[in-house]
Amino acid sequence: MRTATGWIALLAAAGPVVGGCGDDSTVSDDGGLTDVPVDSAPEADAAPEADVAVEADTDVPAEAEAETVDDGHGDGAVPAPTYTPLVVEDFEEGTDEQDAGWPATTGGPMAYDTERFRSGGTSIRVSFRHGANGYGGYRDLPRPVAPGETVWYRVRLFLPATLSLSYGDTSGDGFGWNKFLVMARPGHGSPRMYVQPRSPFKVDHGDPEFYGTGLYVNHDGLGDAYCRLMEETYTFPRDRWFALQMAWHVATDGSAWIRVWSDDEFLGECPGAGAVPDGYVVQSWGIGDYWNGGAWIQGDSTGDFWLDDVVLTAETPNTVDVGGRPFVHPDHF
């Protein structure tokens, strides 16, 4: 794994680049998840009671004075990153089919893969099994992110056309979504923030509703705190690599927010989402996919997806989207 500073030095030397779900599994003392049998699923979440208002285009915070980049909407070049991330994971340290060592509770392996990758020569393959109810795993941040700070979390994903995001009835009810990106793991307190794609009940590949539209942002632990983004128009890209990203402005009041991007497309902001109690700090991050009700993988549906090139930073990125909001550019790291 290259360090963050190593990546920055490499990119700087090369010059500018031309632009283009809550898991309640038991937490062990060493910060990982204990194994959760398929028939011992976590307690299901309650259904949402209300939605948080969404603002698709909000004012840019004062700290967001960054260079304009070419995100496919202009003529500029993408500058090399000048910020030092907290985490850069490129997964190049593993060998094919080696267990990644994450505390996965998916019913299948979470292994290094050399056949499908976004950069370098290795990625991580996350394998779910029918009926399994769990996460790909969690990782602790090297330092906590406190109120008043913003943390950006970007991961590159490859989701096959046959990947099922559907859920069954192993436990509870999925309530129409699952949980793909998460900050933070159980044991680190509430709220835990999720980016959640639409998740239909017992739908197979080839069925009309197999690719659900819309994303939810869920700040678990705050009751009726659900926010819907592009509910009728967005669905995860399939059969190609794309960058999914969330940013969390941590605050103890209504100034908190969550923003979400797909590649360089801003999907929306949830004002007030991510408000935390006094003394709370963000300590960890994770990758899904978690189904309340267990994974529904039947017929031609499959349960494997791939991830690569994870970046988390609490330093403001020096690239912005077309609305002027800082974000980790898809070409960074």
Secondary structure by P-SEA (a helix, b strand, c coil): cccaaaaaaaaaaaccccccccccccccccccccccccccccccccccccccccccbbbbccccbbbbbccccccccccccccccccccccccccccccccccccccccccccccccccccbbbbbbbccccccccccccccccccccbbbbbbbbbbbccccccccccccccccccccccccccccccccbbbbccccccccccccccccccbbbbbbcccccbbbbcccccccccccbbbbbbcccccccccccbbbbbccccccccccccccccccccccccccccccccccccccccccbbbbcbbbbbcccccccccccccccccccc
